[in-house]
Structure formats: structure tokens, C-alpha cells
Amino acid sequence: MGIGRVIWSGIVGMVILVPMAWISFTFLNLTGSVTGGLIEGLEDLLASIPGVLGMILSILGGMILGVLLIFLFPVHWALYYRPDDVMLIIALMTPWILTCTIASAISAHSPRGGLHTSLAIGIGYAIPTTILYFALGPIIGALTGGGGIGMTVTSLIDGLSLGLTDLPFLAAALLGIFEGCLVGAFFGAFIGSLKYKPEEQIAKTSGISYSTSSKESTSEPTLSSSEDFCENCGAKLAPKDEFCTNCGAKS
């Protein structure tokens, strides 16, 4: 895969992850799982908002919360602190597996392509997450007229993340992103292997056409009927002569 194709597949995967996180949030009780049942029915609360606007807010809220939760809680955290909670592990891994599988099915044509697609999704989310984390404090400080308020907000976010995952927010988020995309990379590489056609890849890189006509064996060139003279002695030959009647050379 070229760099442009990898970037494009990463962007596609980033978009796909959002509804996949909503599925995990809505149908796999992601909130209740990560809080150990302390917070239950948050998805039902969002769904209870009346009207079309309520439905839109419910879907958008579920997507945003789903993405935040799968970023904040890395897979290793679930395996270390809650190894017996199978539903939690499934809820955290499912969005990444579905995302990498679908994105690789769309754009990858080899195992390496599926791996690159999955990693591009992780890198695509890691970069803006890091930028936003470091820019959040100065932005809030500029809006409120005091830099101390922005730093306080950043400290509160880190304190909340430490209380939930024993990691500051940026470390938890980056681990959550890359652990998730690495899990999904196995499935992305598998999907890429199903679409892998070695002869087409060789043809693209070497410029050789692997059509059926090119695979046919070619016979050894023979003297055509228009060539009526022996190449060895110059004697005239009949069209059906296989050997020169003068010197015996093969025609």
C-alpha cells in the first residue's frame, strides 16, 4: 500500500470507529462494565429524551461517550484489574475489531495492507488526542483570561483518569488507542490475507501481464516458407526441406 492509500484507509477507519463505539456503548453496556455496575442505564437515559432532537442527541452522546470510554480504558487495564469480566473485555475490544475488519475489507489487499490500515487508524487518533491534551489548558486559560484555570482543568482530567485507570489521561488514552488497534490489526491482516493475490501484486510492481495468453508456451522459431536459402551455404531450399540438400545443415 502506498502512503496515500494508507492515510486514506486510516481516515476511513477513524470514521468507522465512531458508530462501532456507539454499538458497544448501547448494546454491550460499556458504561456499566467499566464502572463495575456503579453507573447503569446511561444509554437508556439518553434514549429517553423525547422527540427527534432527543434521538439525535442520544445517538451523538452515545458515540462520544463510547469513543471516550474505549480510549480511556486500555485493554491491559481490563485484563489486569478485571480478568474475570468477560463482557468488559468484549465491550472494549469489539469496536476495534469491527473497525479494523471493515476498514481492511474496504481498502487492504494483503496482510501487510490490513496491518498498515489498523496502525493508521491508531496513529490517526493518537495525534489529535495528544495535540488536544496539551492545547486544552492554554485554550481554556485564554478563554477565561487566566492560565491557572486551564492548568486546573488539565489536572482535574489527569486526576480523574488516575482514579479510574491508575494512569494520567494521555498515557491511558494512547495505550487504549494503540492496544485497541493492535488487537484489531490481527483481524485486519486476516481480512487482507483473504484478498491477497500474489500474481497481481507482482504484475503491478514488475509491469508483467499475467493473462492466459502470456502463460502459453511458445514454440521454437522455425524457418518460414519465405526463407528459401540455406543460412550455412546459401543453397536454394524447397519450403518443406528440413535439412539443406547441399551441406546437411538444419533449416
C-alpha positions in Angstrom: 0.0 0.0 0.0 1.2 3.5 -0.9 1.4 6.2 1.8 -1.6 8.0 0.3 -3.7 4.8 0.4 -2.6 4.1 4.0 -3.6 7.6 5.0 -7.0 7.4 3.3 -7.7 4.0 4.8 -6.8 5.3 8.2 -9.2 8.2 7.8 -12.0 5.8 6.7 -11.2 3.6 9.8 -11.4 6.6 12.1 -14.9 7.4 10.9 -16.0 3.8 11.2 -14.8 3.6 14.8 -17.3 6.2 16.0 -20.5 4.1 15.2 -18.7 1.0 16.3 -18.1 2.6 19.7 -21.8 3.5 19.8 -22.7 -0.1 19.3 -20.5 -1.1 22.2 -21.9 1.7 24.4 -25.6 0.9 23.5 -25.7 -2.8 23.2 -22.8 -4.1 25.3 -23.4 -1.9 28.4 -19.9 -0.4 28.2 -20.6 2.2 30.9 -21.8 -0.3 33.4 -18.9 -2.6 32.6 -16.1 -0.1 33.1 -17.7 1.3 36.3 -18.3 -2.2 37.7 -22.1 -1.6 37.7 -21.8 1.7 39.6 -23.3 3.6 36.7 -26.1 1.7 34.9 -28.6 2.6 32.3 -26.9 5.7 30.9 -27.7 4.6 27.4 -31.4 4.2 28.5 -31.3 7.7 30.0 -30.1 9.2 26.7 -32.6 7.2 24.7 -35.5 8.5 26.9 -35.0 12.1 25.6 -38.3 12.7 23.7 -38.6 13.9 20.1 -36.3 13.8 17.0 -33.8 16.1 18.7 -33.7 13.8 21.6 -33.0 10.8 19.3 -30.2 12.7 17.6 -28.7 13.8 20.9 -29.0 10.2 22.2 -27.0 8.8 19.2 -24.4 11.6 19.3 -24.0 11.3 23.0 -23.6 7.5 22.8 -21.0 7.9 20.1 -18.9 10.4 22.0 -19.1 8.6 25.3 -18.4 5.3 23.6 -15.2 6.7 22.0 -14.1 8.3 25.2 -14.5 5.1 27.2 -12.7 2.8 24.8 -9.8 5.4 24.7 -9.7 5.9 28.5 -9.7 2.2 29.5 -6.9 0.2 27.8 -7.3 -3.5 27.1 -4.4 -4.3 29.5 -6.3 -2.5 32.3 -9.3 -4.8 31.8 -7.1 -7.9 31.7 -5.1 -6.8 34.8 -7.9 -5.4 37.1 -11.0 -7.3 35.8 -9.8 -10.5 34.2 -13.0 -12.4 35.1 -15.2 -9.7 33.5 -15.6 -11.2 30.0 -18.2 -8.7 28.9 -16.0 -5.8 29.8 -13.1 -7.2 27.6 -15.6 -7.8 24.8 -17.1 -4.3 25.1 -13.6 -2.7 24.9 -12.3 -4.9 22.0 -15.4 -5.2 19.8 -15.2 -1.6 18.4 -11.6 -2.0 17.4 -12.1 -5.5 15.9 -15.1 -4.4 13.8 -13.4 -1.2 12.7 -10.2 -2.8 11.6 -12.0 -5.6 9.9 -14.4 -3.3 7.9 -11.6 -0.8 7.0 -9.3 -3.6 5.8 -12.1 -5.2 3.8 -12.6 -1.8 2.1 -9.0 -0.9 1.3 -6.5 -3.6 2.1 -5.4 -6.3 -0.4 -2.7 -8.1 1.5 -1.9 -9.0 5.2 0.5 -6.1 5.3 -2.2 -3.8 4.0 -4.6 -4.9 6.8 -1.8 -4.3 9.4 -1.0 -0.8 8.0 -4.7 0.1 7.8 -5.1 -0.8 11.5 -2.0 1.1 12.6 -3.0 4.1 10.5 -6.3 4.3 12.5 -4.4 4.3 15.8 -1.9 6.9 14.7 -4.8 9.0 13.2 -6.4 9.1 16.6 -3.2 9.4 18.7 -2.0 12.6 17.0 -5.1 14.8 17.6 -5.6 13.4 21.1 -2.1 14.4 22.1 -2.4 17.8 20.5 -5.8 18.4 22.2 -4.4 17.4 25.6 -1.6 19.8 25.5 -3.6 22.6 23.9 -6.7 22.3 26.2 -5.1 24.1 29.2 -3.9 27.1 27.1 -7.2 27.3 25.2 -9.3 27.4 28.4 -6.8 29.8 30.0 -7.1 32.2 27.0 -10.9 32.0 27.0 -11.2 32.6 30.8 -8.4 35.2 31.0 -6.3 33.2 33.4 -3.8 30.4 32.7 -4.3 28.9 36.1 -7.8 27.8 35.3 -6.7 25.9 32.2 -4.0 24.1 34.2 -6.5 23.3 36.9 -8.8 21.7 34.3 -5.9 19.6 32.9 -5.0 18.5 36.4 -8.7 17.5 37.1 -8.7 15.4 33.9 -5.5 13.7 35.0 -6.8 13.2 38.5 -10.0 11.6 37.2 -8.0 9.3 34.9 -5.7 8.3 37.7 -8.6 7.4 39.9 -10.1 5.2 37.2 -7.1 3.6 35.5 -4.1 4.5 37.7 -2.7 6.3 34.7 -2.7 10.0 33.7 -5.1 10.8 30.9 -2.7 11.0 27.9 -0.9 7.7 28.9 -4.2 5.9 29.3 -5.6 7.3 26.0 -2.5 6.4 24.0 -2.4 2.9 25.5 -6.1 2.5 24.9 -5.8 3.6 21.3 -2.7 1.5 20.3 -3.7 -1.6 22.3 -7.1 -1.5 20.6 -5.7 -1.0 17.1 -3.1 -3.8 17.6 -5.9 -6.2 18.6 -7.8 -5.1 15.5 -4.7 -5.5 13.4 -4.8 -9.3 13.7 -8.3 -9.3 12.2 -7.3 -6.6 9.6 -4.3 -8.7 8.5 -6.6 -11.8 8.2 -9.0 -10.0 6.0 -6.2 -8.7 3.9 -4.9 -12.2 3.5 -8.2 -13.4 2.1 -8.0 -10.7 -0.6 -4.3 -11.3 -1.3 -3.4 -12.3 -4.9 0.4 -12.6 -5.3 0.4 -12.7 -9.1 -1.5 -9.4 -9.3 1.0 -7.8 -6.8 3.9 -9.0 -8.9 2.3 -7.8 -12.1 1.8 -4.3 -10.6 5.4 -3.9 -9.4 7.1 -5.5 -12.5 4.7 -4.5 -15.2 4.3 -8.1 -16.4 0.8 -9.1 -17.6 -0.3 -12.5 -16.2 -3.0 -13.1 -18.8 -3.7 -16.6 -20.1 -2.1 -15.7 -23.4 1.2 -14.8 -21.8 1.3 -18.1 -19.9 1.1 -20.2 -23.1 4.3 -21.9 -24.0 6.0 -20.6 -27.2 7.4 -23.0 -29.8 11.0 -22.8 -31.1 11.3 -20.5 -34.1 11.5 -22.3 -37.4 12.4 -21.3 -40.9 9.4 -19.7 -42.5 8.2 -20.6 -46.0 9.5 -17.3 -47.4 13.1 -18.2 -46.4 14.3 -20.3 -49.4 18.1 -20.3 -48.9 20.3 -22.2 -46.5 21.9 -19.9 -43.9 25.0 -22.0 -43.9 25.9 -22.4 -47.5 23.4 -20.3 -49.4 21.9 -23.2 -51.4 18.3 -22.8 -52.5 15.8 -24.9 -50.5 12.3 -26.1 -51.0 9.7 -24.9 -48.5 9.3 -28.3 -47.0 13.0 -29.1 -46.6 14.1 -29.7 -43.0 17.8 -30.1 -43.9 19.9 -28.5 -46.6 20.4 -30.9 -49.5 23.8 -29.3 -50.2 25.5 -29.2 -46.8 23.1 -31.1 -44.5 22.6 -28.2 -42.1 19.2 -28.0 -40.3 17.0 -25.5 -42.0 
